[in-house]
Amino acid sequence: MQVEVSKMVLEENLQAMQGDVSSMEAKMKQLENHMNTVYLALGKKRELIENGVLEKGGLLRPSDVNEDFDTEHFNAHDMRKLEVFDLASDKARIVTEHPSESYVINGQQLRIKDRKLFWSISKFLIIVTD
């Protein structure tokens, strides 16, 4: 009888631990996805200013990234899957800081050569298409 009770207690403990492991694995997956999420805003300068992504410049000052932007105007991407994407313009330029050796722009495409280096400064990528 004592052995049977001990066996039941051990089985309950094992089930509880398996539940904890499953919960921790789900949390780790969620954190990993969050760590690999990057944000892209692509558009005409006027649109980006209207959406609050860029601040309007003046005569002596070009437009700059709005430090208080709302992420709703960005598209979320998984940096592990974002390697090449269309810029929709030959005049596209990157506004945010990303090491120049980590990417190449060929015509209307941006290709990320070194993902970790490219996203090392910022998880946000703002591209003006005009």
TIVO-2410 file (N, C-alpha, C; in nm, 3 decimals):
# residues 130
REC num residu      c1      c2      c3 atome chaine
REC   1      M   0.082  -0.119   0.000     N      A
REC   1      M   0.000   0.000   0.000    CA      A
REC   1      M   0.087   0.127   0.000     C      A
REC   2      Q   0.190   0.128   0.084     N      A
REC   2      Q   0.282   0.242   0.091    CA      A
REC   2      Q   0.351   0.266  -0.042     C      A
REC   3      V   0.387   0.159  -0.110     N      A
REC   3      V   0.454   0.169  -0.240    CA      A
REC   3      V   0.359   0.230  -0.342     C      A
REC   4      E   0.232   0.188  -0.336     N      A
REC   4      E   0.132   0.240  -0.430    CA      A
REC   4      E   0.110   0.390  -0.408     C      A
REC   5      V   0.106   0.437  -0.286     N      A
REC   5      V   0.089   0.579  -0.254    CA      A
REC   5      V   0.212   0.657  -0.303     C      A
REC   6      S   0.330   0.605  -0.278     N      A
REC   6      S   0.453   0.670  -0.323    CA      A
REC   6      S   0.456   0.680  -0.475     C      A
REC   7      K   0.411   0.576  -0.542     N      A
REC   7      K   0.408   0.576  -0.688    CA      A
REC   7      K   0.312   0.683  -0.739     C      A
REC   8      M   0.195   0.697  -0.677     N      A
REC   8      M   0.097   0.798  -0.718    CA      A
REC   8      M   0.152   0.939  -0.696     C      A
REC   9      V   0.220   0.959  -0.583     N      A
REC   9      V   0.280   1.090  -0.554    CA      A
REC   9      V   0.386   1.123  -0.658     C      A
REC  10      L   0.469   1.028  -0.692     N      A
REC  10      L   0.573   1.049  -0.792    CA      A
REC  10      L   0.512   1.080  -0.929     C      A
REC  11      E   0.406   1.010  -0.966     N      A
REC  11      E   0.340   1.034  -1.094    CA      A
REC  11      E   0.280   1.175  -1.098     C      A
REC  12      E   0.221   1.219  -0.987     N      A
REC  12      E   0.165   1.354  -0.980    CA      A
REC  12      E   0.276   1.459  -0.992     C      A
REC  13      N   0.387   1.434  -0.924     N      A
REC  13      N   0.501   1.526  -0.932    CA      A
REC  13      N   0.557   1.532  -1.074     C      A
REC  14      L   0.564   1.416  -1.139     N      A
REC  14      L   0.614   1.410  -1.276    CA      A
REC  14      L   0.524   1.488  -1.370     C      A
REC  15      Q   0.393   1.472  -1.356     N      A
REC  15      Q   0.298   1.545  -1.440    CA      A
REC  15      Q   0.310   1.696  -1.417     C      A
REC  16      A   0.326   1.737  -1.293     N      A
REC  16      A   0.341   1.880  -1.261    CA      A
REC  16      A   0.469   1.935  -1.325     C      A
REC  17      M   0.577   1.858  -1.317     N      A
REC  17      M   0.704   1.902  -1.376    CA      A
REC  17      M   0.694   1.908  -1.528     C      A
REC  18      Q   0.625   1.814  -1.589     N      A
REC  18      Q   0.607   1.816  -1.734    CA      A
REC  18      Q   0.527   1.939  -1.775     C      A
REC  19      G   0.428   1.973  -1.696     N      A
REC  19      G   0.350   2.095  -1.722    CA      A
REC  19      G   0.436   2.218  -1.710     C      A
REC  20      D   0.524   2.222  -1.610     N      A
REC  20      D   0.615   2.335  -1.593    CA      A
REC  20      D   0.711   2.346  -1.711     C      A
REC  21      V   0.763   2.233  -1.756     N      A
REC  21      V   0.855   2.233  -1.870    CA      A
REC  21      V   0.784   2.284  -1.995     C      A
REC  22      S   0.662   2.238  -2.018     N      A
REC  22      S   0.586   2.284  -2.135    CA      A
REC  22      S   0.562   2.434  -2.126     C      A
REC  23      S   0.529   2.482  -2.010     N      A
REC  23      S   0.505   2.625  -1.990    CA      A
REC  23      S   0.632   2.705  -2.014     C      A
REC  24      M   0.745   2.656  -1.963     N      A
REC  24      M   0.873   2.725  -1.984    CA      A
REC  24      M   0.914   2.723  -2.131     C      A
REC  25      E   0.890   2.613  -2.201     N      A
REC  25      E   0.922   2.606  -2.343    CA      A
REC  25      E   0.839   2.706  -2.422     C      A
REC  26      A   0.711   2.718  -2.388     N      A
REC  26      A   0.624   2.814  -2.457    CA      A
REC  26      A   0.671   2.957  -2.431     C      A
REC  27      K   0.709   2.985  -2.307     N      A
REC  27      K   0.759   3.118  -2.272    CA      A
REC  27      K   0.890   3.147  -2.344     C      A
REC  28      M   0.980   3.050  -2.354     N      A
REC  28      M   1.106   3.067  -2.425    CA      A
REC  28      M   1.081   3.095  -2.573     C      A
REC  29      K   0.986   3.024  -2.633     N      A
REC  29      K   0.952   3.044  -2.773    CA      A
REC  29      K   0.897   3.185  -2.794     C      A
REC  30      Q   0.813   3.230  -2.703     N      A
REC  30      Q   0.757   3.365  -2.710    CA      A
REC  30      Q   0.868   3.470  -2.699     C      A
REC  31      L   0.960   3.452  -2.607     N      A
REC  31      L   1.072   3.545  -2.590    CA      A
REC  31      L   1.164   3.544  -2.712     C      A
REC  32      E   1.188   3.426  -2.767     N      A
REC  32      E   1.273   3.415  -2.887    CA      A
REC  32      E   1.209   3.489  -3.004     C      A
REC  33      N   1.078   3.472  -3.020     N      A
REC  33      N   1.008   3.543  -3.127    CA      A
REC  33      N   1.014   3.694  -3.104     C      A
REC  34      H   0.997   3.738  -2.982     N      A
REC  34      H   1.004   3.881  -2.950    CA      A
REC  34      H   1.144   3.936  -2.980     C      A
REC  35      M   1.247   3.862  -2.943     N      A
REC  35      M   1.385   3.905  -2.967    CA      A
REC  35      M   1.416   3.917  -3.116     C      A
REC  36      N   1.350   3.838  -3.198     N      A
REC  36      N   1.377   3.836  -3.342    CA      A
REC  36      N   1.277   3.918  -3.423     C      A
REC  37      T   1.191   3.993  -3.354     N      A
REC  37      T   1.096   4.078  -3.425    CA      A
REC  37      T   1.160   4.213  -3.455     C      A
REC  38      V   1.150   4.252  -3.582     N      A
REC  38      V   1.201   4.382  -3.627    CA      A
REC  38      V   1.086   4.454  -3.696     C      A
REC  39      Y   1.100   4.585  -3.713     N      A
REC  39      Y   0.990   4.667  -3.762    CA      A
REC  39      Y   1.034   4.749  -3.883     C      A
REC  40      L   0.949   4.753  -3.984     N      A
REC  40      L   0.979   4.820  -4.109    CA      A
REC  40      L   0.871   4.921  -4.143     C      A
REC  41      A   0.914   5.044  -4.174     N      A
REC  41      A   0.824   5.147  -4.227    CA      A
REC  41      A   0.882   5.190  -4.361     C      A
REC  42      L   0.802   5.175  -4.463     N      A
REC  42      L   0.844   5.204  -4.599    CA      A
REC  42      L   0.739   5.294  -4.662     C      A
REC  43      G   0.783   5.409  -4.714     N      A
REC  43      G   0.686   5.496  -4.777    CA      A
REC  43      G   0.745   5.628  -4.822     C      A
REC  44      K   0.661   5.708  -4.881     N      A
REC  44      K   0.703   5.841  -4.924    CA      A
REC  44      K   0.727   5.928  -4.801     C      A
REC  45      K   0.817   6.024  -4.816     N      A
REC  45      K   0.855   6.111  -4.705    CA      A
REC  45      K   0.733   6.177  -4.641     C      A
REC  46      R   0.645   6.229  -4.724     N      A
REC  46      R   0.526   6.297  -4.674    CA      A
REC  46      R   0.439   6.203  -4.589     C      A
REC  47      E   0.421   6.078  -4.637     N      A
REC  47      E   0.341   5.979  -4.563    CA      A
REC  47      E   0.405   5.948  -4.428     C      A
REC  48      L   0.535   5.931  -4.428     N      A
REC  48      L   0.605   5.898  -4.304    CA      A
REC  48      L   0.598   6.014  -4.204     C      A
REC  49      I   0.601   6.137  -4.253     N      A
REC  49      I   0.587   6.254  -4.165    CA      A
REC  49      I   0.444   6.260  -4.111     C      A
REC  50      E   0.345   6.240  -4.197     N      A
REC  50      E   0.205   6.242  -4.153    CA      A
REC  50      E   0.176   6.133  -4.050     C      A
REC  51      N   0.241   6.019  -4.062     N      A
REC  51      N   0.221   5.909  -3.968    CA      A
REC  51      N   0.305   5.923  -3.840     C      A
REC  52      G   0.386   6.028  -3.835     N      A
REC  52      G   0.466   6.052  -3.715    CA      A
REC  52      G   0.592   5.969  -3.706     C      A
REC  53      V   0.628   5.901  -3.814     N      A
REC  53      V   0.750   5.820  -3.816    CA      A
REC  53      V   0.872   5.911  -3.831     C      A
REC  54      L   0.858   6.014  -3.916     N      A
REC  54      L   0.963   6.113  -3.937    CA      A
REC  54      L   0.915   6.249  -3.886     C      A
REC  55      E   1.011   6.332  -3.846     N      A
REC  55      E   0.982   6.471  -3.811    CA      A
REC  55      E   1.009   6.557  -3.933     C      A
REC  56      K   0.927   6.658  -3.951     N      A
REC  56      K   0.945   6.747  -4.064    CA      A
REC  56      K   1.071   6.830  -4.043     C      A
REC  57      G   1.150   6.840  -4.146     N      A
REC  57      G   1.272   6.920  -4.141    CA      A
REC  57      G   1.244   7.063  -4.182     C      A
REC  58      G   1.348   7.140  -4.188     N      A
REC  58      G   1.337   7.279  -4.230    CA      A
REC  58      G   1.432   7.307  -4.344     C      A
REC  59      L   1.460   7.434  -4.365     N      A
REC  59      L   1.551   7.471  -4.473    CA      A
REC  59      L   1.692   7.419  -4.448     C      A
REC  60      L   1.738   7.431  -4.325     N      A
REC  60      L   1.875   7.391  -4.294    CA      A
REC  60      L   1.883   7.253  -4.228     C      A
REC  61      R   1.768   7.195  -4.202     N      A
REC  61      R   1.767   7.067  -4.132    CA      A
REC  61      R   1.681   6.966  -4.209     C      A
REC  62      P   1.739   6.853  -4.248     N      A
REC  62      P   1.658   6.752  -4.317    CA      A
REC  62      P   1.562   6.685  -4.219     C      A
REC  63      S   1.461   6.617  -4.273     N      A
REC  63      S   1.370   6.543  -4.185    CA      A
REC  63      S   1.449   6.433  -4.114     C      A
REC  64      D   1.404   6.400  -3.994     N      A
REC  64      D   1.476   6.304  -3.911    CA      A
REC  64      D   1.375   6.209  -3.848     C      A
REC  65      V   1.425   6.101  -3.791     N      A
REC  65      V   1.340   6.004  -3.725    CA      A
REC  65      V   1.275   6.069  -3.603     C      A
REC  66      N   1.145   6.051  -3.591     N      A
REC  66      N   1.072   6.100  -3.474    CA      A
REC  66      N   1.101   6.004  -3.359     C      A
REC  67      E   1.160   6.053  -3.254     N      A
REC  67      E   1.198   5.967  -3.140    CA      A
REC  67      E   1.076   5.914  -3.065     C      A
REC  68      D   0.959   5.973  -3.089     N      A
REC  68      D   0.838   5.936  -3.018    CA      A
REC  68      D   0.735   5.875  -3.113     C      A
REC  69      F   0.782   5.794  -3.212     N      A
REC  69      F   0.690   5.738  -3.311    CA      A
REC  69      F   0.605   5.626  -3.252     C      A
REC  70      D   0.495   5.600  -3.320     N      A
REC  70      D   0.402   5.494  -3.281    CA      A
REC  70      D   0.429   5.373  -3.369     C      A
REC  71      T   0.451   5.257  -3.309     N      A
REC  71      T   0.486   5.137  -3.386    CA      A
REC  71      T   0.372   5.085  -3.472     C      A
REC  72      E   0.251   5.139  -3.458     N      A
REC  72      E   0.140   5.092  -3.541    CA      A
REC  72      E   0.162   5.123  -3.689     C      A
REC  73      H   0.251   5.216  -3.719     N      A
REC  73      H   0.279   5.251  -3.858    CA      A
REC  73      H   0.396   5.170  -3.915     C      A
REC  74      F   0.438   5.067  -3.843     N      A
REC  74      F   0.544   4.978  -3.887    CA      A
REC  74      F   0.486   4.839  -3.910     C      A
REC  75      N   0.547   4.765  -3.999     N      A
REC  75      N   0.513   4.625  -4.020    CA      A
REC  75      N   0.615   4.540  -3.945     C      A
REC  76      A   0.565   4.448  -3.864     N      A
REC  76      A   0.653   4.358  -3.788    CA      A
REC  76      A   0.697   4.243  -3.877     C      A
REC  77      H   0.824   4.206  -3.865     N      A
REC  77      H   0.882   4.095  -3.941    CA      A
REC  77      H   0.972   4.013  -3.849     C      A
REC  78      D   0.993   3.890  -3.886     N      A
REC  78      D   1.089   3.804  -3.818    CA      A
REC  78      D   1.224   3.821  -3.889     C      A
REC  79      M   1.322   3.874  -3.818     N      A
REC  79      M   1.450   3.903  -3.883    CA      A
REC  79      M   1.518   3.777  -3.937     C      A
REC  80      R   1.483   3.661  -3.886     N      A
REC  80      R   1.542   3.537  -3.935    CA      A
REC  80      R   1.492   3.503  -4.075     C      A
REC  81      K   1.378   3.561  -4.113     N      A
REC  81      K   1.318   3.532  -4.244    CA      A
REC  81      K   1.326   3.649  -4.340     C      A
REC  82      L   1.369   3.764  -4.291     N      A
REC  82      L   1.375   3.884  -4.374    CA      A
REC  82      L   1.515   3.900  -4.430     C      A
REC  83      E   1.531   3.864  -4.556     N      A
REC  83      E   1.662   3.871  -4.619    CA      A
REC  83      E   1.663   3.965  -4.739     C      A
REC  84      V   1.561   3.954  -4.822     N      A
REC  84      V   1.549   4.037  -4.941    CA      A
REC  84      V   1.407   4.091  -4.946     C      A
REC  85      F   1.394   4.220  -4.975     N      A
REC  85      F   1.260   4.274  -4.996    CA      A
REC  85      F   1.264   4.390  -5.094     C      A
REC  86      D   1.148   4.413  -5.155     N      A
REC  86      D   1.134   4.516  -5.256    CA      A
REC  86      D   1.120   4.653  -5.192     C      A
REC  87      L   1.185   4.750  -5.255     N      A
REC  87      L   1.180   4.888  -5.206    CA      A
REC  87      L   1.075   4.971  -5.281     C      A
REC  88      A   1.027   4.922  -5.393     N      A
REC  88      A   0.924   4.988  -5.473    CA      A
REC  88      A   0.970   5.122  -5.531     C      A
REC  89      S   1.100   5.144  -5.534     N      A
REC  89      S   1.152   5.270  -5.590    CA      A
REC  89      S   1.302   5.259  -5.614     C      A
REC  90      D   1.347   5.324  -5.722     N      A
REC  90      D   1.492   5.332  -5.747    CA      A
REC  90      D   1.557   5.438  -5.661     C      A
REC  91      K   1.477   5.528  -5.604     N      A
REC  91      K   1.529   5.639  -5.525    CA      A
REC  91      K   1.521   5.613  -5.375     C      A
REC  92      A   1.492   5.491  -5.335     N      A
REC  92      A   1.475   5.459  -5.194    CA      A
REC  92      A   1.605   5.482  -5.117     C      A
REC  93      R   1.588   5.532  -4.994     N      A
REC  93      R   1.705   5.551  -4.907    CA      A
REC  93      R   1.669   5.512  -4.765     C      A
REC  94      I   1.764   5.454  -4.697     N      A
REC  94      I   1.745   5.412  -4.558    CA      A
REC  94      I   1.768   5.532  -4.469     C      A
REC  95      V   1.673   5.560  -4.379     N      A
REC  95      V   1.682   5.674  -4.289    CA      A
REC  95      V   1.745   5.632  -4.156     C      A
REC  96      T   1.713   5.515  -4.107     N      A
REC  96      T   1.767   5.467  -3.980    CA      A
REC  96      T   1.911   5.419  -3.999     C      A
REC  97      E   1.982   5.407  -3.888     N      A
REC  97      E   2.122   5.365  -3.895    CA      A
REC  97      E   2.136   5.214  -3.898     C      A
REC  98      H   2.205   5.167  -4.001     N      A
REC  98      H   2.238   5.025  -4.016    CA      A
REC  98      H   2.374   5.020  -4.082     C      A
REC  99      P   2.465   4.936  -4.032     N      A
REC  99      P   2.600   4.931  -4.090    CA      A
REC  99      P   2.597   4.903  -4.241     C      A
REC 100      S   2.662   4.988  -4.316     N      A
REC 100      S   2.657   4.978  -4.462    CA      A
REC 100      S   2.713   4.847  -4.516     C      A
REC 101      E   2.804   4.785  -4.444     N      A
REC 101      E   2.861   4.659  -4.491    CA      A
REC 101      E   2.767   4.540  -4.468     C      A
REC 102      S   2.654   4.563  -4.401     N      A
REC 102      S   2.563   4.453  -4.370    CA      A
REC 102      S   2.451   4.436  -4.473     C      A
REC 103      Y   2.444   4.526  -4.571     N      A
REC 103      Y   2.338   4.517  -4.672    CA      A
REC 103      Y   2.385   4.573  -4.805     C      A
REC 104      V   2.306   4.544  -4.908     N      A
REC 104      V   2.333   4.599  -5.040    CA      A
REC 104      V   2.198   4.632  -5.104     C      A
REC 105      I   2.195   4.745  -5.175     N      A
REC 105      I   2.075   4.784  -5.249    CA      A
REC 105      I   2.106   4.768  -5.397     C      A
REC 106      N   2.029   4.683  -5.463     N      A
REC 106      N   2.042   4.659  -5.607    CA      A
REC 106      N   1.911   4.700  -5.672     C      A
REC 107      G   1.912   4.814  -5.739     N      A
REC 107      G   1.790   4.861  -5.804    CA      A
REC 107      G   1.680   4.887  -5.703     C      A
REC 108      Q   1.576   4.808  -5.710     N      A
REC 108      Q   1.461   4.825  -5.621    CA      A
REC 108      Q   1.455   4.718  -5.512     C      A
REC 109      Q   1.568   4.656  -5.483     N      A
REC 109      Q   1.573   4.553  -5.380    CA      A
REC 109      Q   1.680   4.582  -5.277     C      A
REC 110      L   1.647   4.553  -5.152     N      A
REC 110      L   1.746   4.559  -5.044    CA      A
REC 110      L   1.773   4.416  -5.001     C      A
REC 111      R   1.899   4.379  -4.998     N      A
REC 111      R   1.938   4.245  -4.953    CA      A
REC 111      R   2.024   4.259  -4.830     C      A
REC 112      I   1.983   4.193  -4.723     N      A
REC 112      I   2.060   4.196  -4.598    CA      A
REC 112      I   2.163   4.083  -4.604     C      A
REC 113      K   2.291   4.121  -4.599     N      A
REC 113      K   2.399   4.022  -4.608    CA      A
REC 113      K   2.433   3.962  -4.472     C      A
REC 114      D   2.426   4.044  -4.367     N      A
REC 114      D   2.460   4.000  -4.232    CA      A
REC 114      D   2.350   4.046  -4.137     C      A
REC 115      R   2.256   3.956  -4.108     N      A
REC 115      R   2.140   3.989  -4.027    CA      A
REC 115      R   2.174   4.047  -3.891     C      A
REC 116      K   2.262   3.981  -3.819     N      A
REC 116      K   2.296   4.026  -3.684    CA      A
REC 116      K   2.358   4.165  -3.686     C      A
REC 117      L   2.448   4.188  -3.778     N      A
REC 117      L   2.512   4.319  -3.789    CA      A
REC 117      L   2.411   4.425  -3.833     C      A
REC 118      F   2.326   4.392  -3.930     N      A
REC 118      F   2.229   4.488  -3.982    CA      A
REC 118      F   2.138   4.539  -3.871     C      A
REC 119      W   2.088   4.449  -3.787     N      A
REC 119      W   1.992   4.486  -3.682    CA      A
REC 119      W   2.060   4.517  -3.549     C      A
REC 120      S   2.192   4.527  -3.546     N      A
REC 120      S   2.265   4.548  -3.420    CA      A
REC 120      S   2.243   4.687  -3.361     C      A
REC 121      I   2.218   4.786  -3.441     N      A
REC 121      I   2.201   4.924  -3.393    CA      A
REC 121      I   2.055   4.952  -3.359     C      A
REC 122      S   1.965   4.902  -3.444     N      A
REC 122      S   1.823   4.931  -3.425    CA      A
REC 122      S   1.738   4.817  -3.480     C      A
REC 123      K   1.626   4.791  -3.414     N      A
REC 123      K   1.531   4.692  -3.462    CA      A
REC 123      K   1.425   4.757  -3.552     C      A
REC 124      F   1.446   4.885  -3.583     N      A
REC 124      F   1.354   4.958  -3.669    CA      A
REC 124      F   1.426   4.996  -3.798     C      A
REC 125      L   1.356   4.980  -3.910     N      A
REC 125      L   1.410   5.015  -4.040    CA      A
REC 125      L   1.309   5.109  -4.106     C      A
REC 126      I   1.355   5.231  -4.135     N      A
REC 126      I   1.270   5.329  -4.202    CA      A
REC 126      I   1.333   5.359  -4.337     C      A
REC 127      I   1.250   5.342  -4.441     N      A
REC 127      I   1.297   5.365  -4.578    CA      A
REC 127      I   1.205   5.464  -4.645     C      A
REC 128      V   1.265   5.572  -4.697     N      A
REC 128      V   1.191   5.673  -4.774    CA      A
REC 128      V   1.203   5.635  -4.920     C      A
REC 129      T   1.090   5.630  -4.990     N      A
REC 129      T   1.090   5.581  -5.128    CA      A
REC 129      T   1.090   5.691  -5.233     C      A
REC 130      D   1.097   5.819  -5.192     N      A
REC 130      D   1.101   5.927  -5.294    CA      A
REC 130      D   1.216   6.021  -5.270     C      A
***
